[in-house]
Amino acid sequence: MVNFGKRLMAEQVEEWKEYYINYKLMKKKVKQYVQQNRTNGKDRQQVLKEFSRILDDEIEKVVLFILEQQGQLASQIQELESQRAAILETSDISLVSKLRESYREVGRDLLKLLRFVEMNATGIRKILKKFDKQFGYKFTDYYVSTRSNHPYSLLQQVFKQVGIGAVVGALSRNLAFLQEREGSYLSIYDHPTAIVKDPVIGQINASVNKLTHSTNFLEFLGHHALIVPEDANIQGPTEDYAGDETYHFMSLLLNLANTFLYMVNTYIIVPTADDYSVSLGAAATVCGVIIGSMAVAQVFSSVYFSAWSNKSYFKPLVFSSIVLFMGNLLYALAYDLNSLTVLLLGRVLCGLGSARAVNRRYISDCVPLKIRLQASAGFVSASALGMACGPALAGVLQVKFKIYSLTFNQNTLPGWIMAVSWLLYLIWLWISFKEPARDNTGDCDASQNNSTSHHGDNSDMENGLNQPLLLDTKERDDEDIEECDDSEEGSNDSRRPANSIGEAYRLLTPSVKVQLLIYFMLKYAMEILLSESSVITNYYFKWSTSTVSVFLAILGLTVLPVNAIVGSYITRLFEDRQILLGSEILVLIGILLSFKVTSYYSEPQYITSALITFVAAEVLEGVNLSLLSRVMSSRLAQGTFNGGLLSTEAGTLARVVADATITLAGNLGQSLLLNVTLLPSLFICIASLIATVCTFNSLY
């Protein structure tokens, strides 16, 4: 593996060599400043001005060349347009094909320019980060804030390619015009939803999206899963992917089914947990402990399932199904046994069966790159649908009958239904799942998994996780090597995964810690809203279990349409960091609107504030995990203690604390429950907003 400096030299276009950013020179300058500061304490302000001037000069050189190349591309397109009218009048198919190929040639030149922009943009980001790290000064904050918003900003020309976008638009329009459809020539302006099938345009759009971090619905959903490598989006649509014909679809479907059932299992008890606790002689607010006990166990299960998936996928899924079957059985039997202890033990077992780490890992390792984006979106969609279906299912279980000595009612039926579901899933899993083969690094070999069943021996495959779970892993590998060793040679320690939670924590930069804090905040706010909904709505509005179920189901169903809007439109208008800040502000507004400040608390106030909080938190989750994947060290992209595990642990701890808060606040009485539980959400949200503002420029 080579570092960025060597990669820049190796991949640059020879005839453009003099126009690339002089990365080696700036690295030497940073090193000189560090040495001078140590020996004679050189004035920091002077260093700031000197390095800013050097960087300004380098960026200006790059930008002027980009503008020159854009002009040449525009001239070529203009020349082709002058030929187009005459060629189309002849209706000569061969001439039309030749013209189309000429446009494609311009497109290939544009791709070369986009690669030039990408390499230089990466170099600028890396040198800013290197300066901050080695000189101990927040140069990035100063440089980005003073350069990015200036009306004559050269920095924006590198990171926001308006001129290049115009060239892409001209190429797309002309290629679409030449694309014959139903005997006529297509206009992208008359048919804005039409897809230009030309592969060159697909590659160009993907490259532009990568540079601007623009995304679409599937990508935005994929961010929630923290699985999708960004490089998956820059491949040409006609390229082949190894293993895409041989991966086992049924095994993927079983992982998604596991994800769906687990989310149903998590939320099916929410509308009735307070009533169940009362029927067992406890307070209604003990529902917080009942709901949260599953999350407590998940804190531990996430670690051992992540480690277990280094060796196998089939065995942990079997174990998960058995434990969840037993846990739901105990949950259902607790009513007739009149035992709160049995009830809590059942929920703890359900938490110990959480195999989401396995589900995520399977998609990352074993699904071909060509469809990994869709699989990641499927993972998030299955979670969202499970979250909606859980309360909805609880709402229809409003019956009561007995079979022998067993009681079936709204409290026990969720346990019985889920126990049967996991038993059927276990049978399906045993019959249909195929354990994928692994290479000597512990990753799946998709090209071989069609011939390997779950009965095979995997004892020689017990190595650590090496398949990246995060975005832009190649770039961060280069970056970490450079930061660890200025001699341009990386040590093995700079690339090995973290071996413990403590070691993983030491790798967290301030930006990563802020993103994890934001993730904790949004999960805390959502858990408070969902877990206490039954108690709050019954106390203030006398809602029935069915009404609560419908309300929670509607909240869950907002996930997909909201993400479709954000992923398809909002991310194309604003930067991720801007969406992040805006979403946090909306969560804060939702929390503030939720407080009971007068003697009368209305249903419209509660419903409106809940919708704002929930929807804003869902949007925040996608953009938060997207940014987290870009600022996190590459050493946290692999191994048992990876970024996916850290984010899962942060979210699970948030749920545990939130559910404990509900039960503790219940001791003060139900009249104070709402405001008391909202106060921590308010303080954590304000803290995350302040932290976001402090690190805003580091997310550039």
WOMO-V246583 format. One line per field, one symbol per residue. ss: DSSP state (~ for helix, > for strand, _ for the rest). phi: phi as a letter, one per 30 degrees, with the letter a starting at -180 (. if undefined). A space follows every 50 residues. Layout:
ss->???
phi->???
This chain:
ss->___~~~~~~~~__~~~~~~___~~~~~~~~~~~~~~~~~~___~~~~~~~ ~~~~~~~~~~~~~~~~~~~~~~~~~~~~~~~~~~~~~~~~__~~~~~~~~ ~~~~~~~~~~~~~~~~~~~~~~~~~~~~~~~~~~~___~~~~~~~~~___ ___~~~~~~__~~~~~~~~~~~~~~~~~_>>__>>_____________~~ ~~~~~~~~~~~~____~~~~~~~~~____~~~~_______________~~ ~~~~~~~~~~~~~~~~~_____~~~~~~~____~~~~~~~~~~~~~~~~~ ~~~~~~~~_____~~~~~~~~~~~~~~~~~~~~~~~~__~~~~~~~~~~~ ~~___~~~~~~~~~~~__~~~~~~~~~~~~~~~~~~~~~~~~~~~~____ >>>__>>>____~~~~~~~~~~~~~~~~~~~~_____>_____>____~~ ~_______~~~___________~~~~~~~~~~~~_______~~~______ ~~~~~~___~~~~~~~~~~~~~~~~~~~~~~_~~~~~~~~~___~~~~~~ ~~~~~~~~~~~~~~~~~~~~~~~__~~~~~~~~~~~~~~~~~~~______ __~~~~~~~~~~~~~~~~~~~~~~~~~~~~~__~~~______~~~~~~~~ ~~~~~~~~~~~~~~~~~~_~~~~~~~~~~~~~~~~~~~~~~~~~_~~~~_
phi->.cddedddddcddedcedcddddddddddedddddddddbheeddddedd dddddeddddedddddddddddddddddddddddedddddhddddddddd ddddddddddeddddddddddddddddddddeddcibddeedddddcdcd ecddddddcbddddddddddddddddddddbhibcdcdddbdddcddddd dddddddddddcidbbeddddedddhbdddddccdddcdcbdidccdcdd dddddddddddddeddcdcedcdddddddcjcddddeddddddddedded ddddddddddcacdddddeedddddddddddddedddhbdddeddddddd ddcdcdddedddddccceedcddddddddddddddddddedddddcccbb abbhcccbbddceedddddddddddddddddcdcdddbddcjcdcddcdd cccdddccdccccddcddccdhdeddeeddddddaddibdddddcdddca dddddddddedddddddddddddddddedddceddddddcbhddeddddd ddddedddedddddddddbdddcbdedddedddddddddddddddccbdc ccdedddddddddddddddddddddddeddcddddccbidccdddddddd ddddddddddddddddddjddcedddddededddddddddddddceddcd
